[in-house]
Amino acid sequence: MTEDAPGTPPLPGSQWYDQEAGPLVRPYAVTGGRTKAGPAGTHFDLIALVALDRAAPGADGDGSLGPEHRTLVELCRTETLSVAELAAGTGLPVGVVRVLLGDLLERGCVIVSRPVPPAHLPDERILREVIEGLRAL
């Protein structure tokens, strides 16, 4: 399929072009048909924080990364972002972002800080006692 010049209407019957959104790529094409993130089915919570590992060899423009991978790397370059923020920043579905992050994690390009499970958080009663103890000082 040939690309249309900017500003010209798409060819009649072109199913891969949306007048408002531009060229369309299906999510399964971006992930290569994969739905699981990482080799062991790593799960990325929406609030998991993703940071660029600047010491990683592929973190600075690895030519083998796809455009969506490079977009995620660029978003993480300036600040640590959550998975939800990365999905919003790329305009990709969260499931796709999770698969792409799994690829980047496997290559060592990103560092992921997972949220603390509720079972490991301190009991509310203990926190209240600490607050009361601090107030008593």
N, C-alpha and C positions, 0 to 999 in steps of 0.2 A: 504494500500500500504506500502511495506517495503522500508526503506531507503537504498540506495546503499552505500557501503563503499567509503570513500573519494578516489578519483583517479580512480575509476572504472567507466566504461561507464554506463549510465542509462539503465534500462530495455527496451527492444524493445517496441515501442508503448507508452512509457511513455509520456503523454501529459503535465505533470506538472514539467518537467525538461528541461532546456535549457543548451546546452553544454557550452556556454560562460557565461551565467548569473547565472546559478545554479537553485535552486528550484524556481518555479513561483507561485505567489499568485495573483489572479485577484484583481484589486482595489475595486470592489464591495464587495469582501469577507473581505477586511480589514476594511471597514466602515459598515459592516453588511447590505449592500444594501441601506444605507442612502446617500442622496445627499445634504441635507441641514445641515448647521452648526448651532449647538445650538438649544435651545428650541423655540426661536422666529425667526428662520431663520437668525441669525446673519451673517453678511457678513464681511469677512476679506479681506481688500484691499491687494494687493501684497506688498505694502510698509508699511503696518501696522507693528509696532514693538511689538515683543513678548518677555516678560521677565518672568523668573521663580519667582513665589511668594514663597519665602523661608519660610514664616510664615504659609503657607498652610499645613494642616496635611498630604496630600497625595504627597507632593512635593519630599519627600525623599524616593522613592522606594515603592510606594503603590503597593502591590501585586496584586490588582485587575486590574491594568492597563495592556493593551496588549503590545506586544513588540514594536509596532510602536509608541504608546503613550510614552513608556519609552524612546525611541530614541529621540523623540521631547523634552522631559524633560531634557535629558542629553545634547542635543545641546544648550538648553537655560540656562543650569547650569553655564556656563562660561561667557556668554555674551548675550546681547540683540540682537536678530536677526529679520529680516523682514520675512514675510510669504514666499516670494520668496526664500530667503536664506535657510529657513527651508526645503522647497521643494527640493532645490538642494542638501542640506546636507543629506536628507533621500533617495533621488532617487525616491520619490513618486510623482505622479501627484499633481498639486496645489489643485485641487478639493478634493482630498483625505486628504491632509494636512489641508485644511480648516475644514473639518468634524471632524478630530481628534483634532484640536485646539478647536473646539466648545465643544467637550467632556471635554478637560482639563480646559477650561474656566468655564464650568458648575460645575466642581468639585472644582474650586478655585485654581488650580495648577499654572495657568499662569495669567499674567496681560498683557492686550493688549492696546497699545496706538495707537489710530486711527489717520490717517493723518488729518490735518486741511482741511476742504472743501475749494475749491477756492473762494467761496463767502465770507468766513470769513477772507481771507487774506487781508492785507492792499493794497490799491490802489497803483499802480506803481508811479503815480504822487506824492503821499505823500512821498513815499520812496525817490524819487529824491530830493524833497524839503528838507528832513532831511539830505541827503548827502551834498547838497549845503550849508545848515546851518552849518554843522560840518566843512566843508572846510573853511567857512568864519571865523571860530574861529581861 
